[in-house]
């Protein structure tokens, strides 16, 4: 169920800089042709690795395929909700079991501050807050 996001209406973040610094990690190997880039916070990735791939020498091999499926379901849920309500919010909280530390998953639609690209940030409220603080510190 496709939805349309206008990047100019979304909060701007230095997604590229946050990804280059390691505060955000891609939550997919490739963005689907009709999709938007999705990112998970470093803290979220670390939690997933500790929970689901602690005994693997290359956790990304185990985590990425599963994370891609989870992200696809999360984005589909957001699209379904937007189609049902007739509105798309930039921040949505969903009850999930993705992160054992918090059942409330935050899905934030933002845009990159240097490119007019909509992106999805996925993590707990604390994880996203920590990632945003790391950006603020880097900019100071």
C-alpha positions as CSV (number, residue, x, y, z in Angstrom):
1,X,0.0,0.0,0.0
2,X,2.0,3.0,-1.2
3,X,2.0,6.3,0.6
4,X,3.6,9.6,-0.5
5,X,5.9,11.5,1.7
6,X,6.8,15.1,0.9
7,X,10.4,15.4,2.2
8,X,10.0,19.2,2.5
9,X,7.5,18.7,5.2
10,X,9.7,16.4,7.3
11,X,12.2,17.4,10.0
12,X,15.7,17.8,8.6
13,X,18.6,15.8,10.1
14,X,22.1,15.2,8.9
15,X,21.4,11.6,8.0
16,X,24.5,11.3,5.9
17,X,26.7,12.6,8.7
18,X,25.0,10.5,11.3
19,X,25.5,7.4,9.1
20,X,29.1,8.3,8.4
21,X,29.8,8.7,12.2
22,X,28.1,5.4,13.0
23,X,25.2,6.9,15.0
24,X,22.8,5.4,12.4
25,X,23.1,2.2,10.4
26,X,21.2,1.1,7.3
27,X,18.4,-1.3,8.3
28,X,18.5,-2.9,4.8
29,X,21.0,-4.0,2.2
30,X,19.1,-2.1,-0.6
31,X,16.2,0.3,-0.5
32,X,13.3,-1.2,-2.5
33,X,12.6,0.8,-5.7
34,X,9.3,2.2,-4.2
35,X,10.7,2.5,-0.7
36,X,12.6,5.0,1.4
37,X,16.0,4.4,3.1
38,X,15.6,3.0,6.6
39,X,18.1,3.4,9.4
40,X,18.4,1.9,12.8
41,X,20.3,3.6,15.6
42,X,23.7,2.3,16.6
43,X,22.3,1.5,20.1
44,X,19.4,-0.4,18.5
45,X,21.8,-2.4,16.3
46,X,24.0,-3.2,19.3
47,X,20.9,-4.4,21.2
48,X,19.8,-6.6,18.3
49,X,23.3,-8.0,17.9
50,X,23.6,-8.7,21.7
51,X,20.1,-10.3,21.8
52,X,20.1,-12.3,18.5
53,X,23.6,-12.7,17.2
54,X,26.0,-12.6,20.2
55,X,27.5,-15.9,19.2
56,X,28.1,-15.0,15.6
57,X,31.4,-13.5,14.3
58,X,29.6,-11.6,11.7
59,X,26.3,-10.5,13.2
60,X,25.2,-8.5,10.2
61,X,24.8,-11.7,8.2
62,X,22.2,-12.9,10.7
63,X,20.6,-9.6,11.6
64,X,20.2,-7.8,8.3
65,X,17.8,-10.2,6.6
66,X,15.6,-10.4,9.7
67,X,15.8,-6.6,10.2
68,X,14.8,-6.0,6.6
69,X,11.7,-8.1,7.1
70,X,10.9,-6.3,10.3
71,X,11.4,-2.8,8.7
72,X,9.2,-3.8,5.8
73,X,6.4,-4.9,8.1
74,X,6.8,-1.7,10.2
75,X,6.7,0.6,7.2
76,X,3.7,-1.4,5.8
77,X,1.9,-0.9,9.1
78,X,2.6,2.8,9.0
79,X,1.3,3.0,5.4
80,X,-1.8,1.0,6.2
81,X,-2.5,3.3,9.2
82,X,-2.0,6.4,7.1
83,X,-4.4,5.0,4.4
84,X,-6.9,4.2,7.1
85,X,-6.7,7.5,8.9
86,X,-6.0,9.7,5.9
87,X,-3.0,11.3,7.5
88,X,0.7,10.5,7.8
89,X,2.5,11.6,10.9
90,X,6.2,12.1,11.0
91,X,6.6,10.2,14.2
92,X,4.7,7.0,15.1
93,X,5.0,4.8,18.1
94,X,4.2,1.1,17.7
95,X,4.1,-1.8,20.1
96,X,6.7,-4.4,18.9
97,X,9.0,-7.0,20.3
98,X,11.9,-5.8,18.0
99,X,13.9,-4.3,20.9
100,X,13.7,-6.2,24.2
101,X,14.6,-3.1,26.2
102,X,11.4,-1.3,25.2
103,X,8.1,-2.5,23.6
104,X,7.5,1.0,22.2
105,X,9.2,1.3,18.9
106,X,9.5,4.8,17.4
107,X,9.3,5.2,13.6
108,X,10.3,8.7,12.6
109,X,10.1,10.0,9.1
110,X,12.8,12.6,8.5
111,X,14.7,14.1,5.6
112,X,18.3,14.4,5.0
113,X,19.4,18.0,5.5
114,X,21.7,18.0,2.5
115,X,19.5,16.0,0.1
116,X,15.7,16.2,-0.4
117,X,15.3,12.5,0.6
118,X,12.8,11.1,3.0
119,X,14.2,8.5,5.4
120,X,12.9,6.3,8.2
121,X,14.6,6.1,11.6
122,X,13.7,3.1,13.7
123,X,14.6,2.6,17.4
124,X,13.3,3.1,20.9
125,X,12.7,6.6,22.1
126,X,15.9,6.5,24.2
127,X,17.9,5.1,21.3
128,X,16.8,7.8,18.9
129,X,17.3,10.5,21.6
130,X,20.9,9.2,22.1
131,X,21.5,9.3,18.3
132,X,20.2,12.8,18.0
133,X,22.3,14.0,20.9
134,X,25.4,12.6,19.3
135,X,24.5,14.7,16.2
136,X,24.1,17.8,18.4
137,X,27.5,17.2,20.0
138,X,29.2,16.7,16.6
139,X,27.7,20.0,15.4
140,X,28.9,22.0,18.4
